[in-house]
Amino acid sequence: MPSPLGAGLLLAGAPARLLVAGIAVLCLWAAVTWAIVTNSPAPSSVSQPAAPVAPSLRLVVAAGQPAPTGGNFDRFDVTSQPIVAPVNSSGHIAFYSSVVRSKATEGIFLSRGARIVKLAAVGDAVPGGGTLSEFARHPAPSLNDADTVAFGAAVASARASEGVFLARGGRIEAIALSGGDAPGLPTGTFTEFDAPALNNRDEVVFVATVRRGRETFQVLYLFTGGKLRKLLAAGDLAPRGGTFDQFGVPAINNKGVVVLPAVVEHGPVLGGIYVTGSRDLRLLIAAGETGPSGASLVRFSERVALDDDDNVAFGAHLGTGTDRTEAVLLLDAGGLTQVATVGDSAPGGGRFSAFGAWPSLGPVTTVVFVAAVEDGNGPIGVYAWRAGDVRRVVMSGDRVAGTARLAPFALNPVTSAGPSGGITFATFASSDTGQTGIYYFGPPPKPE
């Protein structure tokens, strides 16, 4: 679905307006456990603290590797859409891939350290009849700490043509199916679905297209306690006036707070970023408001990042008319902070010239983002901001191991930061063939 807020942010100067690829890395772990042993009145002895395990970079999967469905992994995106590979607290990673030389031509897979397993694939049975026939226009799975994954997919040989599903415990569960009744909207039926988001309580939030009579419109739904609940619909009254028109991609945290960008009609503001779910509906920040630098917020990225402290990170265009620049921002209890702006000095040399599609949030309110750099040591890097300090984490061309260097990054990149500090990103695993791969940077994954 094109972004209702301008289809996101593009990296400036990229050929054919494709995002220069990028990665995001986070290095905020290092736990030390003290064991105090006391068996007598004598002074207790303290064991040496365990040495923290240094984060490392590893290739999760690359085109050409064997797939658990048979055949070989091929592509991890659809029509150059961003490759979204969420990582959880165990360091497990969910991803989409097409597969060649296999009856199951597409699937959603889970990397558990050295082992990759199938969660759902073309040909799998769907509850209520039919089989999965292909995955969404932008296959972007959402993963929680229990290795449960939410995803959208098309359905064949059934009344429904597509749906939103959960894969957990070796089973596929249908959350919503096209042709089904749309709760909260009498005579409304589901027709299409956008990418879902999932939290650790197995709550799922997604935007659906609903048909009622000759009219179709977008509706935001929350699946909780085994039931679907309408949160917002196009035409509903928006805070500060006007009515909702279109919605971006929602995010949900483990408290059930939902945040998403939205466009508003007939109101004093054109839209902004809104909070709902377990919080009362409220406008967090509006298009047209003034940022910390004094420039107006013109538009927002199509997705935002949300953590369990209700902090929100997002990309935005700042300025007026044609005089605009890009920035990465953080909205927290203290207000709005400009994390990085085009033209700022980049750690390691050079100046930021553009940013990736949207940032990610890691632990301890760390904002991770991809940036293009001018006059620096490389064209694209991944940077981490925390409490006003920006550090470069990795850059294309950096040495990985021995004489190997990190390959150029895949098109339209995004990063996914996990709650334990691990991050994922996509690069070209082979510069010569153009084949892509997914990398992980962080502590070793926990054993199964």
C-alpha positions in Angstrom: 0.0 0.0 0.0 1.5 3.4 -0.9 2.2 5.4 2.2 -0.7 7.9 3.0 2.0 10.3 4.1 4.0 10.5 0.9 5.2 6.9 0.6 7.8 7.3 3.2 11.2 9.0 2.9 13.6 8.4 0.0 17.4 8.6 0.2 18.4 11.8 -1.6 20.4 11.4 -4.8 19.6 7.7 -5.3 19.1 6.5 -8.9 15.5 6.1 -9.8 14.6 7.3 -6.4 15.5 3.9 -4.8 16.8 4.0 -1.3 20.4 3.5 -0.9 20.7 0.4 1.2 21.5 0.3 4.8 21.8 -1.4 8.0 21.2 -0.7 11.5 23.2 -2.0 14.4 22.9 -1.8 18.1 25.5 -2.6 20.7 23.9 -2.1 24.1 24.3 -5.3 25.8 26.8 -6.6 28.3 25.3 -8.2 31.4 27.5 -9.2 34.4 26.2 -11.7 36.9 27.7 -11.9 40.4 27.4 -15.1 42.4 27.9 -14.7 46.1 28.7 -18.0 47.8 28.5 -18.1 51.6 28.6 -21.4 53.5 29.9 -20.3 56.9 30.3 -17.3 59.1 33.6 -16.6 57.3 33.6 -13.7 54.8 31.8 -14.8 51.7 33.7 -15.3 48.5 32.6 -13.7 45.2 33.2 -15.5 41.9 34.7 -13.7 39.1 32.1 -12.0 36.9 31.4 -13.7 33.6 33.0 -11.9 30.8 30.5 -10.2 28.5 30.1 -11.9 25.1 31.2 -9.4 22.4 28.6 -8.8 19.7 29.5 -10.3 16.4 28.4 -10.0 12.8 27.1 -13.1 11.0 25.3 -13.9 7.8 21.9 -15.3 8.7 20.9 -16.5 5.2 21.8 -15.8 1.6 20.4 -16.5 -1.8 21.3 -20.0 -3.0 21.4 -21.6 0.5 19.2 -24.8 1.0 15.7 -24.0 2.3 13.9 -26.3 4.8 11.1 -26.7 2.3 13.5 -28.2 -0.3 15.1 -26.2 -3.0 17.1 -23.0 -2.4 16.4 -19.6 -1.0 16.1 -17.0 -3.8 14.9 -13.5 -2.9 14.1 -11.9 0.4 11.9 -9.1 -1.0 9.1 -8.5 -3.5 9.6 -5.9 -6.2 12.4 -4.1 -4.3 10.2 -3.5 -1.2 12.2 -3.1 2.1 13.4 -6.4 3.6 12.0 -6.6 7.1 13.6 -9.3 9.3 12.5 -8.8 12.9 14.7 -10.2 15.7 13.5 -11.1 19.2 15.1 -11.2 22.6 16.6 -14.7 21.9 18.3 -13.5 18.8 15.9 -15.5 16.6 15.0 -13.8 13.2 11.9 -14.1 11.1 12.1 -13.4 7.3 10.3 -13.9 4.0 11.9 -15.6 1.1 11.0 -16.9 -2.3 12.3 -20.4 -3.0 13.5 -22.0 -6.3 13.3 -25.7 -7.2 10.6 -26.4 -4.6 6.8 -26.8 -4.7 6.6 -24.3 -1.9 7.7 -21.3 -3.9 7.5 -18.8 -1.0 7.5 -18.9 2.7 8.0 -17.3 6.1 11.0 -18.7 7.9 12.7 -18.5 11.3 16.4 -18.5 12.0 17.3 -20.1 15.4 21.0 -19.7 15.4 22.5 -22.3 13.2 19.1 -23.8 12.2 16.4 -22.3 9.9 12.8 -23.7 10.2 9.7 -23.1 8.1 6.8 -21.3 9.8 4.4 -21.0 6.8 4.8 -21.7 3.1 2.8 -21.8 -0.1 0.6 -24.9 -0.1 0.1 -25.0 3.7 -3.5 -25.5 4.7 -5.5 -22.6 6.0 -8.1 -23.0 8.9 -11.5 -23.1 7.4 -10.4 -24.4 4.0 -8.0 -23.5 1.2 -4.2 -23.1 1.1 -1.7 -20.3 1.3 -1.0 -19.3 -2.3 1.4 -16.3 -2.0 2.5 -13.8 0.6 1.5 -10.1 0.8 2.5 -7.4 -1.6 5.0 -6.4 1.0 5.8 -9.5 3.0 6.8 -8.1 6.4 6.5 -10.6 9.2 6.2 -9.5 12.8 7.9 -11.6 15.5 7.6 -11.8 19.3 9.7 -13.4 22.0 7.8 -16.7 21.9 8.8 -17.2 18.2 5.2 -16.5 17.2 4.9 -14.7 13.9 2.1 -12.6 12.4 1.9 -12.2 8.6 -0.4 -11.6 5.7 -0.9 -13.9 2.8 -3.2 -14.7 -0.2 -5.4 -17.8 -0.1 -6.4 -20.3 -2.9 -9.3 -22.7 -3.2 -11.4 -21.0 -0.6 -14.0 -18.3 -0.1 -11.4 -16.0 1.2 -8.8 -14.6 -1.1 -6.4 -13.3 1.6 -6.0 -13.0 5.3 -4.0 -12.1 8.4 -2.5 -15.2 10.2 -0.5 -16.2 13.2 2.1 -19.0 13.0 2.8 -20.5 16.4 3.4 -23.9 17.9 3.7 -25.5 14.5 0.2 -24.3 13.5 -1.3 -21.6 11.4 -4.2 -19.6 12.9 -6.5 -17.2 10.9 -7.0 -13.8 12.6 -9.1 -12.2 9.8 -10.1 -13.4 6.3 -11.4 -11.5 3.3 -15.1 -11.9 2.8 -15.6 -12.2 6.5 -17.6 -9.8 8.6 -15.8 -6.6 9.8 -16.5 -6.2 13.5 -17.8 -2.9 14.6 -19.1 -2.0 11.1 -22.6 -3.5 10.4 -22.8 -5.0 6.9 -19.1 -4.4 6.4 -16.8 -7.1 5.0 -13.0 -7.4 4.8 -11.5 -7.1 1.3 -7.7 -6.5 1.8 -5.1 -6.3 4.6 -1.8 -4.5 5.2 1.1 -5.8 7.2 0.3 -6.7 10.8 2.3 -6.0 14.0 2.5 -8.3 17.0 3.5 -8.0 20.6 4.4 -10.5 23.4 0.8 -10.9 24.4 -0.1 -12.3 21.0 -2.0 -9.1 20.3 -2.1 -8.2 16.6 -2.8 -4.8 15.1 -3.4 -4.2 11.3 -5.1 -1.9 8.8 -7.8 -3.6 6.7 -9.8 -2.4 3.7 -13.5 -2.8 4.4 -16.3 -2.8 1.9 -19.8 -1.6 2.9 -22.2 -1.3 0.0 -20.4 0.5 -2.8 -18.0 2.2 -0.4 -14.5 0.9 0.6 -12.4 2.5 3.3 -9.6 1.7 5.8 -10.1 0.5 9.3 -7.6 -0.1 12.1 -8.2 -3.4 14.0 -6.7 -4.9 17.2 -6.9 -8.7 17.8 -6.8 -9.3 21.5 -8.2 -12.0 23.8 -9.1 -14.0 20.7 -11.4 -11.3 19.3 -11.1 -8.5 16.8 -11.9 -4.9 17.9 -12.2 -1.9 15.7 -10.0 0.9 16.9 -10.3 3.6 14.2 -12.0 3.9 10.8 -11.8 6.3 8.0 -14.5 8.9 8.6 -14.2 8.7 12.4 -13.7 12.1 14.1 -10.0 12.9 14.7 -8.6 14.7 17.8 -8.5 18.5 17.1 -11.1 18.2 14.4 -11.6 16.7 11.0 -12.0 13.0 10.1 -9.5 10.3 9.5 -8.9 9.5 5.9 -5.9 7.1 5.5 -3.7 5.2 7.9 0.0 4.3 7.8 1.5 1.0 9.2 0.7 0.6 13.0 3.1 -0.3 15.7 2.2 -2.0 19.0 4.2 -2.5 22.2 3.9 -5.0 25.0 1.4 -2.9 27.0 -1.0 -2.8 24.0 -0.3 0.8 23.1 -0.8 1.4 19.4 0.9 4.2 17.4 0.5 5.0 13.7 0.7 7.9 11.2 -2.6 9.0 9.7 -4.0 11.5 7.2 -6.9 13.7 8.2 -9.5 15.5 6.1 -11.4 18.7 6.8 -9.5 19.5 9.9 -7.1 22.2 11.2 -4.2 19.7 10.7 -3.5 17.5 7.7 -2.6 14.5 9.9 0.1 13.3 12.2 1.1 10.5 14.5 -1.7 9.2 16.8 -1.8 6.9 19.8 -4.7 4.5 20.6 -5.1 0.9 21.8 -4.7 0.7 25.5 -4.4 4.5 25.6 -7.1 7.0 24.9 -7.1 8.2 21.3 -4.8 11.2 21.1 -2.7 13.2 18.6 1.0 12.9 19.6 2.4 15.3 17.0 0.8 17.0 14.0 2.0 17.8 10.5 2.9 21.5 10.5 4.2 21.6 14.1 7.5 23.2 14.7 10.5 20.9 15.4 13.4 21.7 17.8 15.3 23.4 15.0 12.5 25.8 14.3 11.5 24.1 11.0 8.0 22.7 10.4 7.3 19.0 10.3 6.0 18.6 6.7 5.4 14.8 6.5 6.3 11.6 8.3 7.7 8.2 7.4 5.1 5.6 6.6 6.1 3.6 9.7 7.2 4.6 13.2 9.1 2.7 15.9 7.6 2.2 19.4 9.1 0.8 22.6 7.6 -0.3 25.9 8.2 3.1 27.4 5.9 4.6 24.8 8.9 6.4 23.1 8.3 6.9 19.3 11.0 7.3 16.7 10.2 8.3 13.1 11.6 10.0 10.0 10.3 13.4 8.8 10.7 16.1 6.2 11.3 19.5 7.7 10.8 22.9 6.1 8.3 24.7 3.9 7.6 24.6 0.2 10.5 23.2 -1.8 13.0 24.1 0.9 13.0 20.8 2.8 15.4 18.6 4.5 15.3 15.1 6.2 15.6 14.3 9.8 15.3 11.4 12.3 13.3 12.3 15.4 12.5 10.9 18.8 9.3 11.7 20.7 9.4 10.9 24.4 8.2 12.2 27.7 10.6 15.1 27.5 9.3 16.2 24.1 10.7 16.1 20.6 14.4 15.6 19.9 16.1 15.8 16.5 18.4 12.8 16.5 20.0 13.6 13.2 19.5 16.0 10.3 20.8 16.2 6.8 24.0 18.3 7.0 24.9 17.2 10.5 28.5 15.9 11.0 28.6 12.1 10.8 30.7 10.3 13.4 33.8 8.9 11.6 33.8 11.8 9.1 31.6 13.4 6.5 28.1 14.8 6.7 24.7 13.1 6.7 23.1 13.5 3.2 20.0 11.4 3.6 18.3 8.8 5.7 16.6 5.4 5.3 12.9 4.8 5.1 12.3 4.7 8.9 14.4 4.3 12.1 14.3 1.5 14.7 14.2 1.6 18.5 16.4 -0.7 20.6 16.8 -1.0 24.4 17.4 2.0 26.6 15.8 4.4 24.1 18.5 3.8 21.4 17.5 5.1 18.0 19.2 3.2 15.2 19.1 4.5 11.6 20.6 4.2 8.2 22.3 7.2 6.6 24.0 8.2 3.4 27.2 10.2 4.0 29.1 12.7 1.9 32.8 13.2 2.1 33.1 10.3 4.6 34.9 7.0 4.7 32.0 5.2 2.9 28.7 6.0 1.2 26.3 4.4 3.6 26.4 3.6 7.3 24.4 2.5 10.3 24.3 4.8 13.3 23.0 4.5 16.8 21.9 7.5 18.9 21.5 7.4 22.7 21.1 10.3 25.1 22.5 12.8 22.5 25.5 10.7 21.5 25.6 9.4 17.9 28.0 6.6 17.0 28.7 4.9 13.8 28.1 1.2 14.1 29.0 -0.2 10.6 29.5 1.0 7.1 29.6 -0.7 3.7 33.2 -1.7 3.0 34.0 -2.4 6.6 36.0 -5.5 7.2 33.9 -8.4 8.4 36.4 -11.2 8.9 40.0 -11.5 7.6 40.1 -9.8 4.3 36.4 -9.9 3.7 34.5 -6.6 3.5 30.8 -5.9 4.0 29.2 -5.9 0.6 27.0 -3.0 -0.7 23.6 -2.9 0.9 20.3 -4.0 -0.6 17.9 -1.5 -2.1 15.3 0.2 0.0 16.8 -1.0 3.3 15.4 -1.0 6.8 16.7 -2.3 10.1 15.1 -4.2 12.9 16.4 -3.8 16.4 15.6 -6.4 19.0 14.9 -6.0 22.8 18.3 -7.6 23.7 20.3 -5.3 21.4 20.6 -7.5 18.3 19.8 -6.0 14.9 19.3 -7.2 11.4 19.8 -5.7 7.9 20.1 -6.8 4.3 23.0 -6.5 2.0 24.1 -8.0 -1.3 25.7 -11.3 -0.3 27.4 -11.2 -3.7 28.2 -8.0 -5.5 28.8 -9.9 -8.7 25.4 -11.7 -8.9 23.2 -9.2 -7.1 22.1 -11.9 -4.7 20.9 -10.6 -1.4 21.5 -11.8 2.1 20.3 -11.0 5.6 22.9 -10.2 8.4 22.6 -10.1 12.2 24.8 -8.1 14.5 24.6 -8.7 18.2 25.1 -11.2 21.0 25.0 -14.9 20.1 21.4 -16.3 19.7 20.1 -18.2 22.7 20.0 -22.0 22.3 16.6 -23.5 21.5 
